[in-house]
Amino acid sequence: LAMTDKIKNKDAFYPWLFDRLLQLGRYDHAEYILDRISDTALRRWKEYELAARRVQWKKCVEILTGIMAGDQARSRQAMKTLADIYRDRTRQYDEALKFYAMIDEPPGTAFAIAYTYQLKGDSKRSAETYTEVENFFPDQAAEAAWRRGEMYRGFKMQEQAVAEYRRILKVYPKSGQSSRAHQRLEDYGIATGGGVIEK
């Protein structure tokens, strides 16, 4: 590291070196490099990346909350990352829902909200949110229906899942989701015969 003092473009070099050390799993060395990154906002984001690699989710939340308050350029990225951490890492689902609602970038955040309700165990709200996506975003309609069916399957709600897969075959017959729904019905032991299944 002593040789780095001779590097001319240190603003570019130290962030690159930090990233390389993270990739190699040399977290203590990466932490040492942090203080050499002159861009305060970038250094703060790298600090978050290091905490995430170390699975220090509480520290990640603290760092990202600070970035949201003081770094306008990275505020939205911090908000999205924080929402994902609340949902996927700390399982604070109400906090995740709050942040996804604040981000408000449908249909992506709508899918995220539906999945968060699913993780929370609320099949009704999850299904309703997938239905909203299906109704308001035609290009995502088949995917929303598919995910709703998978949600029912995950909750072992076989009757609802089968009805959803049947509906996909009927309403979205040319979609990729239709072929997957066909396979799911066969997994349930329901012969499709290659055609549309009526209830």
HELIX and SHEET records of a PDB file:
HELIX    1   1 ALA A    2  LYS A    6  5                                   5    
HELIX    2   2 LYS A   10  GLN A   23  1                                  14    
HELIX    3   3 TYR A   27  LEU A   34  1                                   8    
HELIX    4   4 THR A   40  ARG A   53  1                                  14    
HELIX    5   5 TRP A   57  GLY A   70  1                                  14    
HELIX    6   6 SER A   75  ASP A   88  1                                  14    
HELIX    7   7 TYR A   93  ILE A  103  1                                  11    
HELIX    8   8 GLY A  108  LYS A  120  1                                  13    
HELIX    9   9 SER A  123  PHE A  136  1                                  14    
HELIX   10  10 PRO A  138  GLN A  140  5                                   3    
HELIX   11  11 ALA A  141  GLY A  154  1                                  14    
HELIX   12  12 GLN A  158  VAL A  171  1                                  14    
HELIX   13  13 GLY A  176  ASP A  187  1                                  12    
END                                                                             
